[in-house]
Amino acid sequence: MARRIDIGNRWALITGGSSGIGLAIGKELAHSGLRLIIVGRNEQRLAQAEQVLRGEGAADVMTIATDLATAEGPRNLYNECHTRGLDVGLLMNNAGTFIYKDLVGLEAERVEQILALHVRATTTLCRLFVADMVDYGGGWVLNMSSLAEAMPLPGLGMYSATKAYVHNFSLALAAEVGDKGVVVCSARPGGVATDLYGLPPRWQQRGVRWGVIMTPERVARRCIGALAKGRRSVTPGVGNRIGLVVVRRLPRRVVDFLRRRTFGFQK
């Protein structure tokens, strides 16, 4: 990587850090000996992730169990960090959920959850922690958007729209605080071999083997590399960048055909 992510004696905070891309990012940062705060809802999974990250070389690991989908969750997380004296120099907003279902059939609770995690939590945590970074004289932010942000397809309305918010919000924030020493990068991965999409492990393995999806470790390396270089956006994988161009040009009849073939997978 062209530049090293230097946060001094501060901490790197990762939401959704006990599994998937969040844990992979944690491993990548642990290799540089950073001190990590991992955030999630499940205390047992957080404890397991803590042991993994210590084994990967993290200088120290703290865990905070909280639900960022609640109205008070993001501010409670910020307050908890201040109470413990944990100054955050790198923030990764990774906590999220995946929904593939038409809006009219979507339960109100799931609508609120995806809005809370992707929009409210990301915005609130950036507002609070980035203000501290500006006062400190610099910092780093990695916000997890998705390739789907540019794919407003049937069944993906809520997911693609909220991820588009994350992407555009991140680009604007990067312009606002770039001259204050804070680097903000929006990551737009495509399919990743995690449990987010509900794919069985065997299909995740096949997807990686066929080159359809990426491992979270590979995504993590690309994302951290882009952040270290000061880039404002990264789309890991050449195939994903090509696929983005193709999807944007799909004829309506093709979209309708795909909808008919995949409608049964909505949940």
PEPEWO-V423008 format. One record per residue. N is the residue number from 1. RES is the residue in three letters. PSI is psi as a letter, one per 40 degrees, with the letter a starting at -180 (none if undefined). BURIAL is b if it has 16 or more other C-alpha atoms within 10 Angstrom, else e. Layout:
n-><N	N>
res-><RES	RES>
psi-><PSI	PSI>
burial-><BURIAL	BURIAL>
This chain:
n-><1	2	3	4	5	6	7	8	9	10	11	12	13	14	15	16	17	18	19	20	21	22	23	24	25	26	27	28	29	30	31	32	33	34	35	36	37	38	39	40	41	42	43	44	45	46	47	48	49	50	51	52	53	54	55	56	57	58	59	60	61	62	63	64	65	66	67	68	69	70	71	72	73	74	75	76	77	78	79	80	81	82	83	84	85	86	87	88	89	90	91	92	93	94	95	96	97	98	99	100	101	102	103	104	105	106	107	108	109	110	111	112	113	114	115	116	117	118	119	120	121	122	123	124	125	126	127	128	129	130	131	132	133	134	135	136	137	138	139	140	141	142	143	144	145	146	147	148	149	150	151	152	153	154	155	156	157	158	159	160	161	162	163	164	165	166	167	168	169	170	171	172	173	174	175	176	177	178	179	180	181	182	183	184	185	186	187	188	189	190	191	192	193	194	195	196	197	198	199	200	201	202	203	204	205	206	207	208	209	210	211	212	213	214	215	216	217	218	219	220	221	222	223	224	225	226	227	228	229	230	231	232	233	234	235	236	237	238	239	240	241	242	243	244	245	246	247	248	249	250	251	252	253	254	255	256	257	258	259	260	261	262	263	264	265	266	267>
res-><MET	ALA	ARG	ARG	ILE	ASP	ILE	GLY	ASN	ARG	TRP	ALA	LEU	ILE	THR	GLY	GLY	SER	SER	GLY	ILE	GLY	LEU	ALA	ILE	GLY	LYS	GLU	LEU	ALA	HIS	SER	GLY	LEU	ARG	LEU	ILE	ILE	VAL	GLY	ARG	ASN	GLU	GLN	ARG	LEU	ALA	GLN	ALA	GLU	GLN	VAL	LEU	ARG	GLY	GLU	GLY	ALA	ALA	ASP	VAL	MET	THR	ILE	ALA	THR	ASP	LEU	ALA	THR	ALA	GLU	GLY	PRO	ARG	ASN	LEU	TYR	ASN	GLU	CYS	HIS	THR	ARG	GLY	LEU	ASP	VAL	GLY	LEU	LEU	MET	ASN	ASN	ALA	GLY	THR	PHE	ILE	TYR	LYS	ASP	LEU	VAL	GLY	LEU	GLU	ALA	GLU	ARG	VAL	GLU	GLN	ILE	LEU	ALA	LEU	HIS	VAL	ARG	ALA	THR	THR	THR	LEU	CYS	ARG	LEU	PHE	VAL	ALA	ASP	MET	VAL	ASP	TYR	GLY	GLY	GLY	TRP	VAL	LEU	ASN	MET	SER	SER	LEU	ALA	GLU	ALA	MET	PRO	LEU	PRO	GLY	LEU	GLY	MET	TYR	SER	ALA	THR	LYS	ALA	TYR	VAL	HIS	ASN	PHE	SER	LEU	ALA	LEU	ALA	ALA	GLU	VAL	GLY	ASP	LYS	GLY	VAL	VAL	VAL	CYS	SER	ALA	ARG	PRO	GLY	GLY	VAL	ALA	THR	ASP	LEU	TYR	GLY	LEU	PRO	PRO	ARG	TRP	GLN	GLN	ARG	GLY	VAL	ARG	TRP	GLY	VAL	ILE	MET	THR	PRO	GLU	ARG	VAL	ALA	ARG	ARG	CYS	ILE	GLY	ALA	LEU	ALA	LYS	GLY	ARG	ARG	SER	VAL	THR	PRO	GLY	VAL	GLY	ASN	ARG	ILE	GLY	LEU	VAL	VAL	VAL	ARG	ARG	LEU	PRO	ARG	ARG	VAL	VAL	ASP	PHE	LEU	ARG	ARG	ARG	THR	PHE	GLY	PHE	GLN	LYS>
psi-><i	d	i	h	h	h	e	b	e	a	i	h	h	h	i	f	e	e	i	a	d	d	d	d	d	d	d	d	d	d	d	e	f	i	h	i	h	h	h	a	d	h	d	d	d	d	d	d	d	d	d	d	d	d	d	e	e	h	d	i	h	i	i	h	h	i	h	e	e	i	d	e	d	d	d	d	d	d	d	d	d	d	d	e	f	g	h	h	e	h	h	h	g	d	h	a	i	h	h	g	i	i	d	e	e	h	i	d	d	d	d	d	d	d	d	d	d	d	c	d	d	d	d	d	d	d	d	d	d	d	d	d	d	d	d	d	e	i	a	h	h	h	h	h	a	i	d	e	d	e	g	g	i	h	e	e	d	d	d	d	d	d	d	d	d	d	d	d	d	d	d	d	d	d	d	d	e	d	e	e	e	h	h	h	h	h	h	g	i	b	h	i	g	i	e	d	e	e	h	i	d	d	d	d	d	d	d	d	d	e	e	d	i	i	i	d	d	d	d	d	d	d	d	d	d	d	d	d	e	e	i	e	i	h	g	h	h	d	d	d	d	d	d	d	d	d	d	e	e	h	i	d	d	d	d	d	d	d	d	d	d	e	d	e	e	h	none>
burial-><e	e	e	e	b	e	b	e	e	b	b	b	b	b	b	b	b	b	b	b	b	b	b	b	b	b	b	b	b	b	e	e	e	b	b	b	b	b	b	b	b	e	e	e	e	b	b	e	b	b	e	b	b	b	e	b	b	b	b	e	b	b	b	b	b	b	b	b	b	b	e	e	b	b	b	e	b	b	e	e	b	e	e	e	e	b	b	b	b	b	b	b	b	b	b	b	e	e	b	b	b	b	e	e	e	b	e	e	e	e	e	e	b	b	b	b	b	b	b	b	b	b	b	e	b	b	e	e	b	b	b	b	b	b	e	e	e	b	b	b	b	b	b	b	b	b	b	b	b	b	b	b	b	b	b	b	b	b	b	b	b	b	b	b	b	b	b	e	b	b	b	e	b	b	e	e	b	b	e	b	b	b	b	b	b	b	b	b	b	b	b	b	b	b	e	e	e	e	e	e	e	e	e	b	b	e	b	e	e	e	e	e	b	b	b	b	b	b	b	b	b	b	b	b	b	b	b	b	b	b	b	b	b	b	b	b	b	e	e	b	b	e	e	b	e	e	e	e	e	e	e	e	e	e	e	e	e	e	b	e	e	e	e	e	e	e	e>
